[in-house]
Amino acid sequence: MEYKRKQRELSDTTKQKISAKLRGRCKSTTHKQNISKGLTDYWKSVPNAPNAQQ
């Protein structure tokens, strides 16, 4: 399966943009649990970025 992201880390600017876009949204408890499970499964398959200092 091919994913858009190749590593976990995002820039601070990107994190702020995502946060601003999602601020104020309401979700049901079931929806939150399903999102959490889906993201947990997704991120298990995305590797960490290699350390530049090694």
Backbone as CSV, one residue per row, in Angstrom:
resi,resn,N_x,N_y,N_z,CA_x,CA_y,CA_z,C_x,C_y,C_z
1,MET,0.844,-1.173,0.000,0.000,0.000,0.000,0.895,1.243,0.000
2,GLU,0.586,2.206,-0.810,1.378,3.437,-0.921,0.694,4.567,-0.149
3,TYR,1.431,5.226,0.736,0.905,6.331,1.531,1.494,7.648,1.049
4,LYS,0.816,8.748,1.353,1.303,10.058,0.955,2.536,10.451,1.749
5,ARG,2.515,10.169,3.037,3.661,10.531,3.875,4.705,9.433,3.843
6,LYS,5.957,9.844,3.911,7.056,8.891,3.916,7.712,8.806,5.293
7,GLN,7.398,9.740,6.182,7.928,9.742,7.547,6.959,10.469,8.454
8,ARG,7.155,10.372,9.772,6.200,10.882,10.739,6.288,12.384,10.983
9,GLU,7.458,12.938,10.926,7.673,14.318,11.347,7.051,15.331,10.388
10,LEU,6.449,16.382,10.964,5.896,17.496,10.200,6.544,18.787,10.691
11,SER,6.563,19.797,9.847,7.096,21.087,10.276,6.108,21.744,11.237
12,ASP,6.594,22.660,12.060,5.725,23.360,13.011,4.655,24.177,12.293
13,THR,4.999,24.747,11.142,4.031,25.522,10.361,2.871,24.636,9.916
14,THR,3.180,23.454,9.430,2.147,22.526,8.991,1.262,22.112,10.156
15,LYS,1.859,21.833,11.304,1.092,21.460,12.495,0.133,22.580,12.909
16,GLN,0.591,23.826,12.827,-0.259,24.958,13.188,-1.427,25.109,12.212
17,LYS,-1.171,24.909,10.916,-2.232,25.003,9.918,-3.299,23.928,10.143
18,ILE,-2.872,22.708,10.413,-3.810,21.615,10.671,-4.628,21.915,11.919
19,SER,-3.968,22.371,12.963,-4.641,22.687,14.218,-5.695,23.769,14.028
20,ALA,-5.352,24.823,13.291,-6.287,25.927,13.057,-7.498,25.448,12.254
21,LYS,-7.282,24.598,11.293,-8.369,24.104,10.446,-9.337,23.220,11.228
22,LEU,-8.823,22.435,12.166,-9.657,21.486,12.905,-10.261,22.077,14.178
23,ARG,-9.836,23.251,14.572,-10.304,23.869,15.814,-11.809,24.122,15.766
24,GLY,-12.510,23.742,16.849,-13.930,24.022,16.968,-14.849,22.941,16.433
25,ARG,-14.325,21.881,15.864,-15.163,20.809,15.339,-15.635,19.901,16.475
26,CYS,-16.845,19.386,16.377,-17.395,18.460,17.370,-17.604,17.099,16.723
27,LYS,-17.267,16.044,17.473,-17.440,14.683,16.984,-18.055,13.824,18.083
28,SER,-18.832,12.806,17.696,-19.416,11.892,18.677,-18.322,10.996,19.256
29,THR,-18.611,10.367,20.386,-17.649,9.475,21.030,-17.292,8.303,20.124
30,THR,-18.273,7.736,19.460,-18.025,6.619,18.541,-17.135,7.056,17.387
31,HIS,-17.390,8.235,16.860,-16.578,8.748,15.758,-15.131,8.953,16.219
32,LYS,-14.943,9.493,17.406,-13.593,9.698,17.946,-12.847,8.372,18.091
33,GLN,-13.544,7.345,18.582,-12.920,6.032,18.755,-12.520,5.429,17.407
34,ASN,-13.395,5.566,16.418,-13.084,5.036,15.091,-11.916,5.775,14.441
35,ILE,-11.859,7.085,14.613,-10.738,7.868,14.090,-9.448,7.434,14.773
36,SER,-9.493,7.293,16.080,-8.316,6.897,16.848,-7.794,5.535,16.395
37,LYS,-8.680,4.575,16.238,-8.278,3.240,15.806,-7.671,3.279,14.404
38,GLY,-8.300,4.012,13.507,-7.790,4.105,12.141,-6.422,4.748,12.069
39,LEU,-6.229,5.834,12.828,-4.926,6.510,12.818,-3.850,5.659,13.485
40,THR,-4.214,4.958,14.560,-3.254,4.076,15.233,-2.771,3.000,14.259
41,ASP,-3.696,2.374,13.543,-3.331,1.351,12.566,-2.473,1.936,11.441
42,TYR,-2.827,3.137,10.972,-2.066,3.788,9.899,-0.633,4.088,10.324
43,TRP,-0.467,4.713,11.496,0.864,5.139,11.912,1.774,3.989,12.301
44,LYS,1.231,2.815,12.562,2.064,1.634,12.822,2.873,1.268,11.586
45,SER,2.370,1.615,10.407,3.033,1.226,9.166,3.943,2.315,8.591
46,VAL,3.970,3.519,9.187,4.799,4.612,8.674,6.060,4.706,9.536
47,PRO,7.241,4.554,8.950,8.485,4.559,9.733,8.899,5.962,10.187
48,ASN,9.738,6.004,11.220,10.330,7.260,11.667,11.370,7.715,10.653
49,ALA,11.646,9.010,10.645,12.686,9.547,9.765,14.053,9.111,10.306
50,PRO,14.981,8.817,9.423,16.325,8.472,9.898,16.989,9.683,10.539
51,ASN,17.782,9.460,11.574,18.483,10.563,12.244,19.641,11.018,11.383
52,ALA,19.754,12.331,11.227,20.806,12.903,10.387,22.174,12.808,11.054
53,GLN,22.216,12.683,12.383,23.489,12.699,13.105,24.154,11.336,13.158
54,GLN,23.489,10.284,12.790,24.075,8.943,12.900,24.945,8.619,11.726
